[in-house]
Amino acid sequence: MRRRLYNGFSRRRGLSGGKVAFLTLLFWAVSGLIMITFLHGGPGHLIEAKGEDVAKMYIGNVFPTISRSSEARESIGGQSGIPGAYENGKLDNDKKGLLTAMVDSMFPAADVLNDDLAEEDHGTVLETDSDKTGESGITTPNKTPAVETQNQDSPEPAAADIDYTKPVVIIYHTHATESYQPVSDGNFHSLKEAGTVREVGDVLTAALEAKGIQVIHDKTIHDSPSYNESYTRSLETVQKLMAKYTSAKIIIDLHRDAASYSGNVGKTVAINKQTVAKYNLVVGSGNANVEALKVFANKVNNKAEALYPGFGGNIIEKQHRFNEYVSDYDLLLEIGNNQNTIDQAKLTGKYFADVLAAVIKDIE
C-alpha cells in the first residue's frame, strides 16, 4: 500500500525530466544574474541599468582584461602552477585545475599556437623552453619585446603591380571592439564604433583615398560574441574581400596594443608638434611567407623613419600566423595601446597614410 501510494504520488505530483531541466536552468540563470549584479555594485545598480549599460556589464565579463588572457591563466596556476599540465604547448584537460578550466571557458587560450585561439599577446616574446633547457614545445611569456630594429640594408619588396583605378588596400579588424581612452568600458572593448580601432581605420582610409589610393575598409566585428574564434572569422572575411577585390595588394589587420606591456603608459611621438600614438608591426613566424612579411615590415618602418624620425615602430615577431599568409604585403598593425587616447591614435592613422602611400609608390 505504501509503495502504491508513493507511486501514485510520483505520477501525480512528481516532476518530469523536462521540468527538472527547466528549473535547473532557471536556477543557474538567476544565480548568474545575482552574481553579476553584486559584482557591479549591487541590486540598485542593476535596477538603474538600462539596455546599453547591461550590455556593457556582460562585455566586461566576456572580453579578456585589456585583451591579455595569458596573465589571467598564469596567475591562478596555469603553466607554472600545474605540474605536467602543458605538453607540446597545449593544456592537458585532465591535469588542469577547476579554476583554470573556468578561466579557459572565458579567456582565449594563450599557448595554443594556431590562429583559432591566438590571443592578442603581441607585445612580448613567447620564448620556447628549448631556448633555455633543451626541451621543446612549452612556451613561457618573456616581458622583453621581440623587436627587430629598422634594417636599412633590408632587401626591397617585390613589385606589387598596383592599379590605382581599383582598390589597392584592404583594412579589416580581427579585434574590432578594441578601444582607446576615454572609452574604457568592457575592459577597453566596445561594440560601438566611436573610440575604437574602427574609427582609426576610417581616418587611415580617408587619408589614403585623399591621395588617390582606393581602400576597402571592412568593419565586421569578429571578436564578439566569441573572442576565441576571432581569427577564424576574420580569415573568412579577408579571403572573401580578396576574392572580390583582386586588385588589392596591401592587407592591413588594424589592432591596438595593451599598456601592460608598455609600462602601463601610452607610447607617443611628436610629429609636427602633435602628440601621436606609436605603432608596432607584428610578424607571425608561423607563416610560410615570413621572410617576405619581414621585408615588407622593414620597408614600412624605414619609410616611416625617413618621413618622420622617431615614428618607426617595433617589429615584433611571434610564433602565431595571425592570417598573414594571405599576402606578402600583409601588415598586422597595432596603433597605440589602451592608455593612448583615440585622438592620438587617429593622428597615427593620418601620418601612417603618408608612410603607406610612399611605400606603395615605391613598389608599384
PEGI-V521141 format. One record per run of one state. SS is the DSSP state (alpha for helix, beta for strand, coil for the rest). FROM is the first residue (numbers start at 1). TO is the last residue. If there is no record, write none. Layout:
SS,FROM,TO
SS,FROM,TO
This chain:
coil,1,1
alpha,2,13
coil,14,16
alpha,17,39
coil,40,42
alpha,43,48
coil,49,50
alpha,51,62
coil,63,64
alpha,65,67
coil,68,69
alpha,70,75
coil,76,85
beta,86,87
coil,88,89
beta,90,91
coil,92,97
alpha,98,106
coil,107,114
alpha,115,117
coil,118,124
beta,125,128
alpha,129,131
coil,132,138
beta,139,142
coil,143,146
beta,147,147
coil,148,168
beta,169,172
coil,173,177
beta,178,179
coil,180,180
beta,181,181
coil,182,184
alpha,185,188
beta,189,189
coil,190,195
beta,196,196
alpha,197,209
coil,210,214
beta,215,217
coil,218,229
alpha,230,244
coil,245,249
beta,250,257
coil,258,258
alpha,259,261
coil,262,267
beta,268,271
coil,272,273
beta,274,277
coil,278,278
beta,279,284
coil,285,289
alpha,290,307
coil,308,313
beta,314,318
coil,319,323
alpha,324,326
coil,327,329
beta,330,337
coil,338,340
beta,341,341
alpha,342,363
coil,364,364
